[in-house]
Amino acid sequence: MTLLDHLGISVDDLERGRAQFHPVLTALGYRSGFEDDHSLSWNQDGETEIILYKAWEDDSGPHRHGRVGWQHLAFATGSRAEVDRLHEVALAAGWSAVRDPKEYPRYTDRYYASFVEDADGIRIEFMHNPPADA
């Protein structure tokens, strides 16, 4: 079986990216990893790494949701309370709320999620969707 090894994300300002991503990723259990002058990373137990890269096109502007390319990254959590907590961590780190935590019955009758976006238009979701028999 092939698994996701790493995810690379280009950001306009690497230090702003660190300030916004680090609190969220550490709250999700990631630890800081490799770092140099044009990238920094986080991982969980040496697995699935998330890497921020300094964008090399100065005039690219922030990503706009809905354009070809990045859509969003969803992190599954163990509870609705964890969705709420991570949403607050992200807001405190400078992310903007796209959708506050709420139910999404169009997905399943158990789906609960929030969406946040950073200054570069990178969108992430925190979600809880327990099995039907839970």
trRosetta pair geometry for C-beta under 8 A, 3 or more apart (Angstrom, degrees):
i j d omega theta_ij theta_ji phi_ij phi_ji
3 48 7.4 -89 145 -70 110 103
4 7 6.8 8 174 -51 124 93
4 48 5.6 47 100 -118 94 109
5 48 6.7 -160 -171 -104 19 54
5 49 7.1 -6 148 26 64 90
6 41 7.8 -33 -146 -140 123 128
6 48 6.7 164 -88 -157 44 46
6 49 4.0 -15 -112 65 102 92
6 50 7.1 -178 -160 -77 73 25
6 51 5.9 28 175 -7 120 111
7 48 7.6 22 -6 -176 94 89
7 49 7.5 -168 28 95 60 54
7 50 5.2 -12 63 -115 98 69
7 51 7.0 177 86 26 47 73
7 73 6.9 83 175 -104 166 143
8 51 4.7 -23 -107 72 71 107
8 52 8.0 148 -158 -97 58 15
8 53 5.8 23 -174 -14 103 120
9 17 7.9 171 104 -151 110 132
9 50 7.2 3 3 -175 113 88
9 51 7.1 164 23 86 68 54
9 52 5.5 -32 73 -108 92 62
9 53 7.0 171 82 22 39 79
9 70 7.7 69 -125 -103 91 144
9 122 6.0 51 -168 -119 134 145
10 52 7.8 116 -116 -165 18 60
10 53 5.0 -39 -101 75 66 98
10 54 7.4 3 -152 120 77 14
10 55 4.3 89 168 -86 110 80
10 56 7.9 -81 -144 4 130 68
10 120 8.0 -150 108 171 62 151
11 14 6.3 129 80 -89 113 45
11 16 7.2 -155 157 78 128 91
11 17 3.8 109 93 -76 171 134
11 52 5.3 -10 5 -164 123 108
11 53 7.2 148 19 70 72 45
11 54 6.9 -52 69 -110 74 38
11 55 6.2 -136 82 -24 22 96
11 118 7.6 -38 -122 112 117 142
11 120 5.0 -137 -136 -31 73 161
11 122 7.2 -51 -93 -23 93 137
12 16 7.3 -9 77 57 87 131
12 17 8.0 157 49 -47 55 105
12 55 5.5 -22 -93 24 42 129
12 60 7.9 -156 -91 65 91 100
12 62 7.0 -58 -31 -82 131 72
12 119 7.4 -90 41 110 121 103
12 120 5.3 178 -1 -98 96 110
13 16 3.8 51 93 19 118 114
13 17 6.3 173 90 -17 59 84
13 54 7.9 9 -135 -127 16 86
13 119 7.7 -12 37 87 112 135
14 17 5.3 -53 -148 36 32 118
14 18 6.4 37 152 -22 65 100
14 38 7.3 -143 -73 -148 149 32
14 39 7.7 -124 -126 -96 128 21
14 40 6.7 118 -173 2 108 110
14 52 6.3 140 -136 126 76 117
14 53 8.0 -64 -98 162 103 19
14 54 4.7 -47 -52 -79 114 94
15 18 5.4 -44 -148 31 36 114
15 19 6.5 37 151 -19 64 103
16 19 5.6 -52 -149 36 35 113
16 20 6.3 23 155 -10 66 108
16 94 7.8 -104 -169 109 86 158
16 119 6.1 -45 151 43 134 142
17 20 6.0 -64 -145 43 28 101
17 21 5.6 6 167 -2 70 118
17 40 7.7 157 101 48 114 115
17 52 4.6 155 145 -167 142 152
17 118 7.3 62 -117 164 64 155
17 120 7.3 1 -88 -8 96 135
18 21 6.4 -62 -125 48 22 95
18 22 5.3 26 178 -30 64 118
18 40 6.1 24 -89 63 105 157
18 52 7.2 -151 -65 57 63 155
19 22 6.7 -33 -114 25 14 110
19 23 7.9 7 174 -7 44 103
19 93 6.6 170 147 -172 66 87
19 94 6.4 37 122 15 105 141
20 23 7.6 -75 -172 33 22 97
20 24 7.2 2 153 -1 59 119
20 90 7.9 39 -172 -154 81 71
20 93 5.1 123 -138 140 46 105
20 94 5.0 -89 -97 70 93 109
20 95 5.9 115 -160 -60 107 79
20 118 4.8 101 147 -129 156 118
20 119 6.9 -157 -52 4 156 94
21 24 5.8 -75 -155 47 38 108
21 25 5.5 24 162 -15 80 116
21 42 7.4 -157 142 -7 112 136
21 50 7.5 -154 -176 125 132 129
21 52 6.2 -175 17 -52 162 135
21 93 7.8 177 -14 151 14 145
21 118 7.4 -19 -58 -85 79 150
22 25 6.1 -60 -134 42 24 103
22 26 6.0 18 169 -13 64 111
22 32 7.4 5 -128 -78 102 101
22 42 7.6 165 -113 -68 58 134
22 93 7.5 -174 62 -142 69 137
23 26 6.2 -59 -140 41 25 105
23 27 6.2 28 158 -21 62 110
23 89 5.5 -163 142 174 105 97
23 90 7.6 171 96 -91 106 37
23 92 6.9 -106 139 89 160 98
23 93 4.1 -165 50 -81 132 132
24 27 5.8 -60 -152 36 27 112
24 28 6.5 20 151 -14 63 109
24 86 6.8 72 -145 -166 81 90
24 89 5.8 142 -97 118 59 111
24 90 5.1 44 -92 -90 117 82
24 93 6.0 -117 -36 38 89 158
24 95 7.2 58 -61 -29 136 139
24 124 7.3 114 166 68 151 156
25 28 5.5 -58 -150 40 35 110
25 30 3.9 -48 167 56 95 133
25 42 4.5 73 152 105 148 172
25 50 6.4 -143 -116 61 137 141
26 29 7.6 93 -171 -45 33 8
26 30 6.1 -90 -81 68 37 73
26 31 7.3 68 -112 -97 80 41
26 32 8.0 -12 -78 -38 105 78
26 42 7.6 -118 -61 -138 64 139
27 85 7.4 -163 -178 130 129 100
27 86 5.8 158 122 -113 132 79
27 89 4.6 14 -47 -172 168 172
28 75 5.8 -72 -124 -162 137 153
28 86 7.0 55 -71 -119 86 127
29 44 5.7 43 117 -114 98 115
30 42 3.9 57 153 156 127 120
30 43 6.3 139 -152 64 90 8
30 44 5.4 -76 -101 -60 63 81
30 50 6.7 -28 -136 27 158 117
31 42 6.3 162 76 -155 26 79
31 43 6.5 -33 58 64 77 61
31 44 7.3 120 10 -98 82 41
32 35 7.2 -12 178 -40 106 120
32 40 7.4 -37 -150 178 93 105
32 41 7.5 111 -166 87 52 52
32 42 5.9 -48 -99 -101 35 76
33 40 7.8 141 65 177 71 61
33 41 4.0 -44 67 96 114 99
33 42 5.8 168 1 -107 96 18
33 43 4.9 55 -56 3 137 102
33 49 6.3 -53 28 -135 165 112
34 39 7.4 14 112 108 98 104
34 40 7.4 -169 100 -144 56 42
34 41 4.9 26 53 34 79 121
34 51 8.0 -10 69 -113 103 106
35 39 7.1 -155 -138 101 44 59
35 40 4.3 13 -114 -115 91 85
35 41 7.0 -149 -68 21 62 69
36 39 5.8 26 48 49 87 79
36 40 7.8 -167 28 -73 45 60
38 53 6.4 16 149 -156 84 73
38 54 4.6 -97 -152 27 71 114
39 51 5.7 4 -174 -179 117 104
39 52 6.4 166 -151 86 63 53
39 53 4.8 -19 -98 -102 97 65
39 54 7.0 -115 -64 -1 54 77
40 51 7.2 168 86 -152 32 63
40 52 5.4 -4 57 54 81 99
41 49 5.2 2 -175 -178 126 111
41 50 6.5 157 -154 82 71 46
41 51 4.3 -25 -97 -100 98 76
41 52 7.4 -171 -80 19 47 65
42 49 7.0 158 80 -155 40 65
42 50 5.1 -9 58 57 92 97
43 46 5.9 48 132 -110 139 15
43 47 6.3 153 -178 60 103 36
43 48 6.7 156 -143 83 80 45
43 49 4.3 -34 -86 -99 104 76
43 50 7.4 174 -79 17 52 65
44 47 5.5 -36 78 61 79 92
44 48 6.3 3 37 60 99 91
55 58 7.7 146 111 -82 103 31
55 60 5.9 -116 173 38 140 139
57 60 4.1 84 98 -43 114 111
62 119 6.9 -117 -104 144 132 54
62 120 4.9 -168 -129 -159 88 41
62 121 4.0 128 161 -17 100 113
63 67 6.9 -143 -170 48 76 123
63 69 6.8 -120 -141 98 119 131
63 70 5.7 -6 -168 56 158 125
63 120 6.1 49 11 146 91 77
63 121 3.6 -161 66 93 72 124
63 122 6.4 77 41 -66 133 55
64 67 4.9 81 74 -18 88 119
64 121 5.9 -66 -73 -153 29 152
65 71 7.5 72 -149 -150 79 47
65 72 7.6 16 -127 -56 110 99
65 98 7.8 86 -40 -129 165 145
65 117 7.2 -83 -46 -105 125 138
65 121 6.5 -152 -37 -175 74 99
65 123 5.6 48 -94 -26 119 143
70 122 6.7 -51 152 -122 155 70
70 123 7.6 148 140 33 107 85
71 123 7.4 -67 144 65 40 119
72 115 6.8 -45 -140 -138 158 109
72 123 4.1 -60 -103 102 102 102
72 124 6.0 160 -170 -103 93 25
72 125 5.4 73 142 -19 133 101
73 123 7.7 157 21 97 65 58
73 124 5.0 -27 67 -116 86 83
73 125 7.2 -168 92 25 39 76
74 113 7.6 -39 -139 -136 111 133
74 124 7.3 155 -90 -169 31 65
74 125 4.1 -21 -108 69 79 112
74 126 7.7 167 -157 -84 65 15
74 127 5.3 -5 -169 9 113 125
75 86 7.3 -132 83 177 132 165
75 124 6.7 21 -7 177 102 113
75 125 7.0 179 24 88 64 58
75 126 5.5 -21 67 -110 99 62
75 127 7.2 151 75 25 46 73
76 127 5.9 -41 -106 77 54 86
76 128 7.2 106 -163 -101 65 42
76 129 7.1 -76 -130 31 101 89
77 82 3.8 -167 173 104 131 125
77 83 5.4 -175 48 -60 147 69
77 86 6.6 -147 -80 -4 144 139
77 126 5.7 27 -24 -178 128 92
77 127 6.7 163 16 76 88 32
77 128 5.0 -56 71 -74 89 91
78 82 5.5 79 52 -3 72 154
78 128 7.1 -13 96 -120 12 109
79 82 4.6 106 58 1 79 99
79 83 7.3 -131 103 -2 51 82
79 128 5.9 -11 152 -120 9 151
80 83 5.4 -47 -156 30 41 115
80 84 6.5 42 148 -18 68 103
80 101 7.3 115 -170 177 85 132
80 112 4.8 -19 -109 111 97 160
80 128 5.3 -125 -72 51 52 152
81 84 5.6 -53 -152 37 35 114
81 85 6.3 36 150 -21 67 105
82 85 5.5 -48 -141 36 35 112
82 86 6.2 31 160 -15 66 106
82 126 7.4 -142 124 174 78 121
82 128 6.8 119 60 -69 100 124
83 86 6.2 -60 -146 40 25 105
83 87 6.2 31 154 -24 62 109
83 101 5.2 125 127 -122 111 123
83 112 5.8 -161 18 122 165 99
83 113 6.4 -127 -144 -121 139 32
83 114 5.7 140 171 4 99 101
83 126 4.6 156 -135 122 70 108
83 127 6.6 42 -104 -108 121 15
83 128 5.2 -105 -38 -12 121 108
84 87 5.7 -56 -150 32 28 115
84 88 6.6 24 154 -15 63 106
84 101 5.2 -62 -87 -13 69 168
84 114 7.6 112 -92 -22 39 139
85 88 5.9 -60 -155 37 31 109
85 89 6.4 34 149 -21 66 105
86 89 5.3 -47 -145 33 37 116
86 90 6.3 39 155 -20 66 103
86 114 7.6 172 86 57 91 123
86 126 4.3 158 87 -109 133 157
87 90 5.9 -56 -153 35 29 111
87 91 6.6 28 151 -17 64 106
87 97 7.3 47 -172 -108 104 101
87 100 7.0 86 -177 -149 149 58
87 101 5.4 -119 -26 -43 161 105
87 114 4.2 8 -93 86 126 164
87 116 6.7 165 -137 -46 67 120
87 126 6.0 -130 -56 41 78 139
88 91 5.7 -51 -144 36 34 111
88 92 6.3 34 156 -18 65 107
89 92 5.9 -60 -151 38 28 110
89 93 6.4 19 153 -14 64 112
90 93 5.7 -64 -148 41 31 107
90 95 3.9 -33 165 41 94 142
90 116 4.4 147 139 52 147 177
90 124 7.5 -154 -114 69 147 116
90 126 7.8 -157 -17 -25 136 127
91 94 8.0 127 -179 -3 28 9
91 95 6.0 -80 -81 67 35 84
91 96 7.9 66 -116 -116 72 19
91 97 6.3 0 -90 -51 110 95
91 116 7.0 -130 -62 -118 66 133
94 118 7.3 50 107 -139 92 77
94 119 7.0 -23 144 -38 114 105
95 116 4.0 43 148 165 132 125
95 117 6.4 145 -168 65 88 28
95 118 5.4 -56 -110 -85 81 61
95 124 8.0 -59 -139 41 149 103
96 116 6.5 152 74 -161 39 74
96 117 5.2 -27 61 63 94 86
96 118 7.7 155 15 -103 80 14
97 100 5.5 17 -174 -71 137 70
97 114 7.2 -57 -141 -176 92 110
97 115 7.6 98 -169 83 56 60
97 116 5.9 -46 -103 -105 41 78
98 115 4.0 -55 68 108 116 105
98 116 6.1 -176 4 -103 90 19
98 117 5.1 82 -52 -17 114 106
98 123 6.3 17 -26 -133 157 113
99 102 6.8 -89 162 26 103 110
99 113 7.5 40 97 109 122 87
99 114 6.0 -163 96 -150 75 53
99 115 4.4 50 35 33 94 102
100 114 5.9 -34 -177 -125 26 107
101 112 6.6 28 -174 170 93 92
101 113 7.0 -153 -133 115 63 20
101 114 4.1 -48 -73 -60 65 112
101 126 7.7 -41 -94 80 99 108
102 112 7.1 -142 116 -147 20 70
102 113 7.4 -30 59 61 55 55
102 114 7.4 101 8 -84 63 71
103 111 6.7 106 -164 83 62 63
103 112 5.5 -37 -96 -97 57 74
104 107 4.7 35 117 11 110 111
104 108 7.8 49 93 40 82 53
104 111 4.3 -58 66 107 94 117
104 112 7.2 175 11 -91 82 23
104 113 5.8 -8 -9 27 129 108
105 108 7.4 -78 -145 107 42 22
105 109 5.4 22 -131 -106 88 56
105 111 7.1 176 -81 47 24 99
107 111 4.0 29 76 -16 120 170
107 129 7.1 -79 123 -109 126 134
108 111 4.6 117 49 -29 79 100
108 129 5.9 96 44 -152 130 109
108 132 7.6 -117 -171 -80 133 87
110 128 7.9 -94 149 121 87 77
110 129 5.6 108 103 -151 98 58
110 130 5.4 -102 168 50 141 76
110 132 7.1 -157 -12 -98 141 52
110 134 7.6 95 -144 56 155 113
111 127 6.8 -21 -162 -165 83 111
111 128 7.7 155 -151 83 39 51
111 129 4.7 1 -102 -101 71 103
112 127 6.9 150 82 -156 49 60
112 128 4.8 -12 62 59 100 96
112 129 7.4 180 25 -70 62 58
113 125 5.4 0 -174 -176 122 107
113 126 6.4 164 -151 84 68 50
113 127 3.9 -13 -99 -103 106 85
113 128 7.2 -176 -73 22 62 59
114 125 7.0 165 83 -152 41 62
114 126 5.3 2 53 52 89 97
114 127 8.0 -167 25 -73 50 57
115 123 6.0 4 -175 -172 104 106
115 124 7.3 173 -149 90 60 37
115 125 5.0 -26 -97 -98 76 79
116 123 7.1 168 88 -147 38 61
116 124 5.9 -13 61 61 84 82
116 126 7.8 27 3 -6 105 99
117 121 6.1 -15 -175 -144 117 34
117 122 6.6 155 -155 75 66 39
117 123 4.6 -26 -96 -93 87 76
117 124 7.9 162 -88 18 41 61
118 121 7.3 -48 70 21 67 17
118 122 4.7 2 35 52 109 95
130 134 3.8 -87 154 57 123 155
131 134 4.8 115 61 -27 76 102
